[in-house]
Amino acid sequence: MVETNLLGYMAMAHEAIERMKAQGGGHIVNIGSMNAEEHSANSSVYVATKSGIEGFSASLRKEVNELGIKVSLIEPGLVGTDMQKETPAKQRQMEEEMKMLKAEDIAANILYVLTQPKRCDVIVLQLRPHMQLI
């Protein structure tokens, strides 16, 4: 989990920054999780990786800003994916009840972040299902 959820982000960023330097700028969008702040029980390693992404994104932004590279972090709440314990049918029901986001919601927010004027940085964007109160 650490390799995928944290070291993978670092490796990706390293490669992306090298390419972005050559082209004079770019934008890195990291996907975190509300668990970076929620700190759910029985998920300490997952929480640690998502908290790490939060800190990594904030620090990396400061390191590459002058290179014309933006860094944004999106932290979604509950999203219907195959990682959830709920069945696909239950996930659809939770989406209808506004208790779960769809992958398309995250994609729409990535598009939002990437289409802001060059003078604007979206640093952290948190989104939750309307009825997710935690």
N, C-alpha and C positions, 0 to 999 in steps of 0.2 A: 504494500500500500504506500509506503514511503517513497519507493522508487517511482511509482506511477504518479502519485498525487503531489509530490514535491520535487523530487529530483528530475522528473520528466519535464516539469515546468521550467526548471533552471536550464536544462540542456536545450530545450526548445528556444528559450529566450536568448541563450548564447548564440545559437546558430542564426536566429532571426536578426539579432542586433548586428552581426557581421554583414549580413545582406543589406540591412536597412542603412548602415553606415555608407555602403557603396552607392546606394541610390539617394542618399541625402535625407532620409527620414522614413517614418513609418509608424505603425501603431500595433502594439501588443495588447490583446484583450485576454486576460486570465479569467477563468471561471472558478470561483470559490464556492463557498457554501455558508448559509446562515449558521451552520454549526461552528464556525469560527467564533461566534459570539454566544451561541445557545449552549454549548458545552454539554451535549446530551450524555446521559449515563450509558455505560457499556459501549462507548465508541471513542475512547481516549486517543487511540492512534489516528483514527480518521479526523477527529477534532484537531489534533496536533498538526496534521498535514494541512488542513484548511486554514488554521491559524498561521501556519508558516507561509502559505500562499499570500495571505493578507499582508504580513510583514514584508515578504519578498517583493510584492508588487509596489508597496509604498516606497521602499528603499530604492528599488530599480528605477522607478520613475524619476527620482532625484539624480540618479547616476547618468541617465541617458537623455534627459530633457534637453540639454544644450546641443545634442546631436540631431534634434528635430524628431526624436522618437517619443511617442506618447505611450503611456502604460495605463490601462484601465482595468479595474477589477469589478466583475459582476458577481454578486452574492445572492443567488436565488434561494427561496425557501423550498418547500416540498414540490418536487417535479415528478410527473408520471414517467418513469423509465423502468427498464428491466431490473434495476437495482432495488426497486421497492418491494416490500414483502407482500403488498396487496396484489391481487390478481388484476389482469388488464381490465376486466369488467368492473371491478371495484374502483380502479383508478379512473375509468371514464365517469363513474358515478361521482367520485370525489371532485373531478373537474367540473361537472355540472353543478355541484353544490358549492363551487368556488373554494374548495379546501385543498386543491392541488393545481399546480401550473402545468401547462403543456410545454413540450420542447419548443414549439413554435413561439411561445411567449419569450423564451430566452433568446431565440434567434432574432426576434423583433427588437429586443433591447440591445443586442450586439449591433444590429444595423443602426439603431439610434446613436450609439456611442461612436461608431465609425463615420457617421455622416454629419457630425458637428463641425462648425467652422474651425479652421486651423487655430484660431485664437482661443478656442475653448477646449478645456480638458475635463472630461468626465473621469474623476479619479476613482470613486467607488459608487456603484449603483446597486442598491439592495431592492429586491422585489420579492413579495410574498403573495401567496394566494389570499384573496380578500378575506376569507374566513379563517386563515391561519393566524391565531392570536399570539403565538410564541415567537 
